[in-house]
Amino acid sequence: MEEFLSLETDIIAPAGIWQLLIRFALNIIVVGIMIHFFYYPKSRRRDYYFTFTLISVSVFFLVFLLGSVSLKIGFALGIFAIFGIIRYRTESVPIREMTYLFTITAISVINALSVQIGVMEIIATNLLFLAVAWMLECGRWLKHTSSKLILYDKIHLITPDKYEELKEDLTNRTGLVIKKIEVGHIDFLRDAAFLKVYYESIARQTNTIDNMTRFPREEVL
């Protein structure tokens, strides 16, 4: 009878269940705010929205439910090592997405691993994560300089003495406030050159094809 009661207590474990639910709720709220309000408005990538959310849930439960603290720490470090070198088959993970992936993983590990730390300390840690992410994403203190690759046809303007004329021509043709121009590959047979222009971006969304390196052969600006 005593063994049955002990087994029943271990199975039910109401204190452990409440601790799991409270920490999971805190984790999913913080991660949800970071993904939905900070990451998604600029990228509009539903695939990464899906990926970040499920990775956060998976990491939280895996770390929280592992048996020993040493296993939890080793597993958490292993996750960071994997995500540090992760690449998809079709394309590399962009640096912004990798940063959010690392941050969301860190939040989930902290929320699941810090069982000995009080709830207020965990809440304060999560709020600090959100505050830093908000400051970096709001753009009030930093001006974002974007770059764009252009296949340019007027190669007589790419010489250093005609830099201002080149800049004016690109500004008129693209409508961008160009700050800097770099000249890359020059094809004298086609009278074209690759230029990389830097400009101040006012758009909140990230343009994923700004740095595309492959252009159709017949397409010249």
Secondary structure, DSSP 8 states (H G I E B T S, - for coil): -HHHHHHHHHHH-HHHHHHHHHHHHHHHHHHHHIIIIIIHHHH--HHHHHHHHHHHHHHHHHHHHSSSHHHHHHHHHHHHHHHHH---SSS---HHHHHHHHHHHHHHHHHHH-TTS-HHHHHHHHHHHHHHHHHHHH-SS---EEEEEEEES-GGG-SGGGHHHHHHHHHHHH---EEEEEEEEEETTTTEEEEEEEEE---SS--TTTT-----TT---
